[in-house]
Amino acid sequence: MGKLILAITAIALFGYLGCNTAEKNSPPTISEGIELSVEPGEHWLGKKKVFIFSVNSSPQMAAWIENNQGQYISTIIVTNRSAKKNWIFAPKEGRPEALPVWTDKIQNNAAQIDGVSAASSKGAVDVHIEGASLIAGQEYNVYLEINHSFDYNDTWPKKENDVNGQPSLLYHAQFIAGTPGQTRLEPIGHGTADGSDGNIVMGLEGITTALTIIKNVYIMIH
């Protein structure tokens, strides 16, 4: 499978040249490109049953940026089904257990999601967003959350009316805005299996095939 390329451009907000003293002392923002590159792994395409048929399904995924205080900055990309709660055979509230960490983060930021949502992909995807202002020289965190329905194993076996199986997997890296370079995101933990909260459960104990949905994921600052 080819690499899944998710590219975003962080555009600096203008106004730095104003005569106001506060504006002159404002920290410089950046307009460099930020690229998130995701290489699909062995289990990128999962299997699910539709009536008597078995079909391939792409994972649900979201990636976003936070500052070092854990404050949500912006979503880079989120799959349509999770963004719009457009689930088949799901309750009205959708499936928060699919991406519980991201779902919790955007509770007060839902208005921006339409501009960055995209269909689940079996190939390459390019996504651009505008107006995400990052402060040059400041450290930020990027997270990627990914999940397959019906991804059962011995730790998370199938239960009655349960479709989630293994919980969402969280990848993380830190980067410095305006400093060129490439950093690999590493798996750090998972979301709650029932979607009851947005906490990250640190550690990978019990996670099996979910670790092979992604082969590699990097953030690149240009």
Protein Blocks (a to p, Z undefined) as FASTA:
>chain_A
ZZddddddddddehklpmbfklmmpccddfbdcdddddddfklpacddehjbccdddddd
ddddddfkopafbdfbdcfklmnopaghiafklpfklmmmlmmmmmmmmmmmmmmgccdd
fbdcddddehiacdehiacddddddddehiacfklccdehiaklpadddddddddehiac
ddddddfbdcdfklpaccdcedjehiaklmmmpmbdcdddZZ
